[in-house]
Amino acid sequence: MYRTHTCGELRKENIGEKVTLSGWVQLKRDKGGMIWIDLRDRYGITQLAAERTQTDSKLIEKIDNVNREYVIQIRGEVIERYSKNDKIPTGDIEIKIEELNVLSESETPPFTIIDNTDGGDELRMKYRYLDIRRNPVREALLLRHRMAQEVRKYLDNNNFVEVETPYLIKSTPEGARDFVVPSRMNPGEFYALPQSPQQYKQLLMVAGMDRYFQIVKCFRDEDLRADRQPEFTQIDCEMSFVEQNDVLYIFEGMVKYLFKTVKGIEINDKFPCMPYSEAMEKYGNDKPDIRFGMTITDITKNVKGKNFPVFDSAEYIGGICLKNGSEYTRKQLDALTDFVKMPQIGAKGLVYCRYNIDGTLKSSVDKFYNENDLLDFANKMQSEKGDLILILAGDKESTLHALSELRLKLANETGLRPKDTFAPLWVVEFPLLEWNEESQRFHAKHHPFTSPFDEDITLFKTDPGKIRAKAYDLVINGVEIGGGSIRIFNKELQETMFQNLGFTREEAENQFGFLMNAFKYGPPPHGGIAFGFDRLCSLFGGSDSIRDFIAFPKNNAGRDVMSNSPSEISKEQLDELGIKIK
C-alpha cells in the first residue's frame, strides 16, 4: 500500500495514528537541528518533520538527499504541530518521519511549482504536466470536472439523453474553416472535423430521441485569442416539440442550477430578454455587459448643424456618460483618444465634455458649441454635475463598435466589472441574414437551419435583411456563454433559406442532402442551444482565458508546444494518402 491517507486528509483527530503518505516534495526546510518537508498531492499538503538528534542517521541521509519534486513515500506518526498553519486544512498536525523511500527522483523543474510561479505562458504550456501540479491550474480542472458532473445531473433529471455523434463527418464549409482529414481508403476524398454536431442533433430529433445532449469536442480553423481554441468543448443540446420560451426556460434553469451548486449563488429573478437591435443601439455589440450603465446615446440630431465638420459630415454621432468622471485629466483624455484611434477600434478622434461640479460645461469643441448647446446634449444623455461625456462620430456600425470598446475600457479602469458579480441576459430577435459585400450575397447570421419569425417569412421576397430569427444567445458579464435557435423543420422553407443564401439546388443537395432527405419523413418542431463549456468554466473560475481550464491547450498560433504539433509527417504516410505538399 503506497498510502493510507492523502496529503490533504489528516486532522487533529488523527494524532497518535501511524500513517503512510506518498506524494511530491513541495519544499524542504533545513534549520540545522530540524528538517521539515512539505509533501504535496492532488488533495493538499502535509508537513513532515525529522529531528536530527533523535532520528536514525541512515534515515537522515535519505532525507538530506531528497529535493524538490522527488516522489517519496513516508511512514510515521501523526503529531500535533508546534507552529500551526491556519492557511491549510492540515495545519494543526505534522508527521514524525520514521521511514522514507524515494519512489522516483526529479530533475530541477524549469519553473518553480508554486501558485505565483516564475514561469511564463509558453514555458508552462511546454511543461503543462508540471504546470498542472500548481494549485490554480489543478483547481481550475477540478472546477471543470465538477461543472461537467452537475450539467449531466441537471440534464438527466430533465429527461435528456446523452448521445455521441461522429467526429469524422462531411465538410459543409458555411462558417468557420473546417479542419479536414484525408481518407486513405477513399483516395482524394476528405472528412471534416465537426464545428458542432448541428445536423446530427437535428437528425436525432427526426429519429424521435426528443431530448439530446452531449458534452462534445468541436473544431474550428480560425484565428485565435484568449477565449478561442482550435478545439473546444460545447454542451450541445436539442429538444423536440418546443418553442423558444421552452428552450430558454430549461437552460436558464440549468445555468441557475450551476450557479447554486458550484458557486453557492442563488439567482431567483428571471433572466431579462433584450432584442438584438436594442443591444446594438445601447451597447454597441450583441453581448452587452449589463452590470453597469454607461449606455450609448444617439445624439446625431442634437449636435449637427453647428458648422463642426466632423459632426456635420458623420452618418452617426453617439456618446457615453461616465458618472463622476469630470476629474479626468487631460493626460487621461489623451490616452483615451489614442485608444479609440487604435486600428482595431477604428475611430478618428474623441470629443469630450466635462460637466463640472459647479454646473459649468467645458468641452473640446467650445469653438462650435456654446454652453446652452452643450447643456442640450448633456440633458439628452441624462448627464449630471460631475460627469464626463465622451462622443464619437462616423459611420454607424464602426462608431457603435468603437463606443462599445470605449465603454468597456472605462468600466475596467473604474472597477465597474467585478469578477464576483454576475448579470445574465438573453439576447433575442437576431437578424436571420446579413449581407456580405465581398461575396455579394446573404450569409446566415447563425446557421442555415435557423427558423425565421413566422410573420417575417414574406420578407424573403421583398427585404430579406429585415427578417428576424428565432435565435437567442445567453450572455453573462459581456461574454457570450451559449447560443441557439428554433430550427426550420419544413422542407420547403429550408429550400427557401438555401436559395436566399445563394445555394443552387445542386449545391444544397450536395452539402445538406442527407438532412433534407430525413426531413421527408416527419421531422418534429425542434430547437436547441450550445454552450461554450470552456467559457462557462472560465467565467465561474474568474478568468479571462479559457486556456486555464483546458488540460492541454494550444497557444495563440494553434500549436501544442508540449508535443510540438502540428508537425510534418513522413513521405510514406503522404504517399499512402495520395497527398503531395505544395
N, C-alpha and C positions, 0 to 999 in steps of 0.2 A: 504494500500500500504506500503510494507516494505521499499521501497526506490524509490526516484525519479531519482537518478543518481547512477552510480557505483563509487568506490573509486579511479578510475583512470581517471575520466571523466572531472572534473571541472577545469576551467582555469580562467584567469583574466577577461574574458568576462562575467563570471557568478557572479562577485562581486555585492553584493546587493540582490541576489536572496535568497529566503527561500527554503531550500532543506532538504531531508530526506535521510540518508545513513544507511546502515546496513553492518556489517562485523565483523571481528575478531580483538581483541586488540593485536596489534603487540608489542607496547611498551607504557608505561606511565611514564612521567617525571613530578615530583612534585618539583617545585622550590620555594615553600612557597606561594608567592602571586599568582603565575600562575601554572596551571596544563595543560600539553599537552598530548594528546593521538594520537598515530599513528594507524589509522584504516585501515585494510587490507581486500581486497577481491581478486578475481582472476585477476582483471583488474589493480590493483595498490594500492597505499597508499595515504590517505588524512589525513592531520594533523587537529586535533580538539583542541580547546582551551577554557579554562574557567578561568576567573579572580575571585579569592575567594571573594574579597570585593564587587564585582558587580553581584554576582550570588546567586540565592536563596539557602539557607542553606540546604534544602532537596535535591536539585539537587547536591550540593557539596558533600553531604553524599553519594549519589549514585555513583558519580564519584570516591570518595575515596575508595569505596568498589569494584571497577572494577579491575580485574587483567588480566595478560597475557592470551590470547586465549579465554577470555569471548566473547560471541557473543552478540553484542549490536546494538540497533537502536538509532540513534540520529536525532534530528531536530535542525536546526539553520540557521544562516545567513552566506553566503559566504563573507569573508572579506579579504583584502589584508594582506599578511603575512609580518611581520616586518623583520624577518630574513629569507630571501629567500633561497631555496634549489634547486640549478640547477641540482641536480643529479636525481630528479624525475620530471615527467611531471606536477604534481600538485603543484610544489614547490613555485609557486607565491601566493598561496592562503591558507587559513585555514578556518575552520568552527567554528563560535562562538556558543558554545553549549547552546541551550535553553531548550532542553528536552532530557532525556536519559532513555531508557528502556533496561533492561538486558533480552535478549531473551533466553540465556542459559549460565550456568556457566561452568567453566573448572577446572579440577584439574591441578596441576603443571605438564607440559609436561615432559616426560622422557629425552628430549634433547631440546636445545634451537632452536627455529624455526627461524633461520636466514640463510643467504647464506652460510657462513662458520660455519656450525654447529659443536657442540662438540659431536654429536652422531656418533658412529662407524657404519659400514655397517650392521652388524647383528641387532643392536638396531633399526636403521632406517627402515630396512625391516620388523621388527616385528611390528613397528608402521608406516607402509607405508602411511596410510591415513593422518598422521601428516607430514610425510616427503614431501608429495605432496604439502603441503601448502608452502614449501620453493620455492623461485624464480627459482633456477636452475632446479629443478625437474618439476615444473609446465611448465616452458619454453620448456623443452625437450618434454613433452607430447603435448604441443601446436604445436611444430615443427612437431612432428609425425602426428598430425591431418592435418596440412596444406599440408604436403607431400602426404598424402593419398588422399586428395581432388584434388591436382594437377595431381597425377597419373591418377585418374579417368577421369579428364578433358581431358588429353592428349590422353588416350586410347579411350575414347568415340569419340573424334574428328577424330580418325583414324579407326572408324568402328568396334572397339572391343565391344563384348557383355559380360557383367558380368553375369556369371552363377555359382550358388552354387553347389558344389559336396558333396557327403556324408562324414560324419565323421566316421561312422561305416562301415568298409569295410572288405574285405578278406585279411588275412595275407599272404604276399608274402616275406618271410624272405631272401632277397637278398640285403645286405647292412647293415645299422644300425639295431639294435634290435627294434622290434615293441613293442609298448605298446598294451597289449591285454585286451579285455573287455569280460567277460563271458556273455553268453546269458541264461537268466532264462527260456525263452520259448523253447530253444533248448539245453537241458542239455548236458554237455560235449563238447559243441561247443563254439567257441570264435569269436568275431570280432577283428579287429585291428584298431587302430587309424592311419590315413594316415601319412606316412613320407613325401608324397607330393601327389597331385592329378594326378600323371603321367598317369595312364591308363585311368582315366575318361576324361582327357582333350584330349587324343587321340581318345577316343570314340566320343567325341563331334565333332571332325574333320570328323570322319566317318559319323556322323549324319548331316553333312553339315552346321554346325554353322560358319565355315570359320575363324572367329577371336574371340577367347575367352580370357577372363582374370578373375582373382579373387584375391582379397587380402584376403589370407586364412591362418588359423592356420594349422601348421604341427607339427608332434610329432616324436621324436626320442629318444630312450632309450640308451643314450651314455654318456661317461664321459664328465663332464662339464668344462668350462673355461670361460674367460671373454667374448668371443664372441659366446658362446653357451648357450642355454637353452633347457630344455626338450620339451617345447612347444615354437614355434617361428612362425613368420609370413613371408609369401612369397607373392611377386607379381608374380602370376603364369599366364603364357601366352602361347597361341598356335595359329598357323596360318596355313592355307591350301594353297596349290599351291605356295610354296615358296622354294627358295634355301637359302643357308647360308647367302649370302650377303643381301638378302631381310630382314632377321631377324635382322642382325647386323645394317642395315640402320634404321629400325623402332625404335629399342631400344637404339641405340646411340642417336637418336633424342629425345627419352624420357628423357634420362639422361641429355642431354644438356638443354632441356626444364626445368627440375627440378633445375639445377644449375642457370638458368636465373631467374626463377620465385621465387625460395625460397632463393637463396644465392645472387642474383644480379650479378652473374658471367657469362660473355658471353664467350662461347667456340666455336670458329669458325672453328678450324682445325679438320680434320678428325682424329678419334682415330687411333693410329698406331696398326698394327696387328703383333704379334710375334709368330712364331711356338713354340710349347711346347719344342722341342729339343733345340732351342736357349735359351729359358728361363732357362732350367736346366743347360746348359753349362755355361752361362754367369752370372746367378744369383743364381743358386743352388736350386731354387724352382719354382713352376708353378704359383706363384703370385708375380712377381717381382715389387719392388718399383723402378720406373724409374725416381724419382725426382732427383736422384744424380747418379754419375757414379760408380766408385769403382767396376767395373765388375770383374768377376773371369777369370783368365788366366790359361790355361793348360800349365805348364812348365815341364811336365814329361820328355820329350826328352832332355830338356836343362840341367837338373840337375843330371840325372842318370850317373853312371859310374865313380864317383869320390870317391868311397870307403866309402861313408857315408851310413851306413847300413839302416838307417831309410828310406832314399830315394831309395836306390837300391832295397829294398825288397817291395816297395809300388807299388800297381797297378796304382795309380794316384797321381800326385802332382800338386796342384793348389795354386795360390796366388792372393792376392788383394793388391792394392796400395792406401794408404791413402795420399792424397795430403797434403803437408805442415805438415807431421806428424813426421818428423825426430827428433823433440824435445821431443817426448815421453820419459819419464824417465824409468829407469829400474824397478822402482816400478809399473808404469803403465803397462809395458810389462809383468811383473809377474802376474798382475791382469788379463790381457787378457789371459795368459796361463792357469790360474786357471779357467777362464770362459770356454775355449774350452774343458777343461778336465771334465767339469760337465757331469753327466750321460746322461742328455737329449741332450747334444751337441755331445759328443762321440769321440772327438779327443784325441790322446795320448800325444800330445805336440804341441808346436808352435815354428816355426823358424822365426826370424826377420832379416831384413837387412835395415840399415839406409843409405840413400843416402844423405850424409851431404851437407850443403850449399857450402862447399869448394870443392866439387866434389869427396871426398873420400867416400869409401863404407866400412861399418863396420857391421858385421853380427854375429849371434850366432853360425855359422858353419865355421868360418875363418880357422879352423884346416883342413878343407877338400876342401875349395874353395878359390882360390886366387882372387885378385881384378879384373882380366880380366874375370874370371868365373862369379863373382857377377855382373859385368857390362853386361855380356851377357844376363842373365835372367832379369836384370833391364831394358835393352832395349826391351826385349821381352814383358815386362809388360808396356812399354811406361812410365817408371818412369823418373822423373826429379829430379834435385837437390832440396833437402829439403823434399823429400817424404819418406814414411815409407812403406816397403814391408813386408807383413805377409804371411807365407807359411804353409800349412797343407798337410799331406800325409797319405795315407791309401787306403782302397778300395774306388772305385769311388763314389758310391752312398752316403756313410756316410761322405766322405770328402767334397763333394759338399754341403751336408746339413750343416756341421759344418762351412764351409766358408760362407754360406748364413747367418747363425746366427751371425757370427763374423762381417760380413759386416753391418748388421742391428744395432748391438750393437755400432759399431764405428760411424755410421751415427747418432744414438741417442745422443751419447756423444759429437759429434762435431756440432750439430744443423743442420744437413742436411735433417731433416724430419719435416719441419714446418707444423703445422696443417691447415694453411690458404693457402697452395699451393696444387693443385690437378693435378695429372698426370694419366689420364685414358689410358688403352690399352686393346685390345682384345688378349687373348692367344688362339691360334688355333692349329689344327692338333695334337690333343692329341692321344696317343695310344688308340686303341679300347679296347684292353685286357691287363691285367697284370697278371703275373704268381704268384701264392701264394704257397710258399714252404710247408706251414703247411698242406694245403688241397690237394696239388699236382694237382692243376688244374688252369685254367684261370678264372679270375673274370672280370666283366665289369668295365672298368675304370670309366665310368659314370653310365650307367644303361643298361639293356639288350636290350633296344629298340633303341639304338643309331646306326645310319647308318654308315657303313664304306665308305671310298672313293671308288668310282666305280672301279678305276684302281687297287685297292688293294684286291678286293674280291677273286681273285685266290689264295691269300696267305693263305686263310683258310685251304687249302690243304697242303701247304708247310711250312709256317712260320707265324702262327697266331699272334705272338708277334710283328710283324712289321707292322700290319695293322693300318692305320691311321683312326681316327674317324672324322666324320663331326660334331665335337663338338667345343664349344667355351665358354670361361669364360671372363667376364668383370672384370678387376682388376683395382682398384684405390688406389694409395698410398700403395701398398703391401697388400691390402685386397681384397679377392675375394668377389665381390658385387653380382654377378649373374653368372649363367651358364646354358647352354642348348645345344641342338643338333638338327640336322635334323634327323627325325625318320625313321626307317625301315617301309615301308608300303607294302612290298612284302612278302607274306606268306611263300614262300619257303626260302627266305633269312633270315626271322625271325627264322625259324626252324633250319637253319644252325647255326645261332648265339646261339640258345639254346644248340645245340649239342656241340659247342665249349666251352660252359660254364659248360659242364658236366651234363646237364639235360637229363634224359631219356624222350622219347616221353610222357610217362605217367605222369612224374613229371611236364613237361611243360604244359601238358593239365590240370593237377590238379591246378596249380598255375595261369596260364595265359590263360586258355581255353576260357574264355568269350571274351578276347581281340582278340585272334586268330580266334574265330568264327566270330566276327564282321568284320575281315579282309577278309572274304569270300564275302562280299557284297559291294565291290567297295570303298576301302579306298583311299582318295586323297593323293598326296605327301604333307607332312606336317612337321612342325618343331616348336620349341618353346624355351622358356627360363623362368627361375625362378630367381627372385632377392630376396636376403635376405633383407627384408624390415627393420628389426631391425638394421642390419649392415649399411644399407644405411642411416638410421636416425642418427646413432651414428657418421658416417663419416661426415655428414652435421653439426652435433652438436659439432664436435671437441672432441669426447670422445673415449676412447679405449674400453669401455664396453657397450654392448647392454642393460645391466640391467637398465641403467639410462633412457632408452627410452621405457621401459615396465612398465605399471602402477603397476602391482603386480607381480614382478619377483620371481623366485626361487633362493635359494642360491647354492653354489657350490656342495652341497650334493643332489640337486634336491628337497629340502624341501621348502615349504611355511611356514616360521616361524611365520607369522602373524596368519594363520588359523590352524597351526600345522598339515599340511598334507604333505605326505600321513599319514594315521592313520589306526588303526585296525578297523574292522567292527564287528558287533555282530555275535554270533553263529547262531542266527536266520537268518540273511542275508546270511551267508555262507551255511547253510542248504538249504535255498531256491534256491541257485545257484548250489547245489550239489558239493561244494568245501570243501576239508579238508586241513588245513595248516600243512605242514610237519615241 
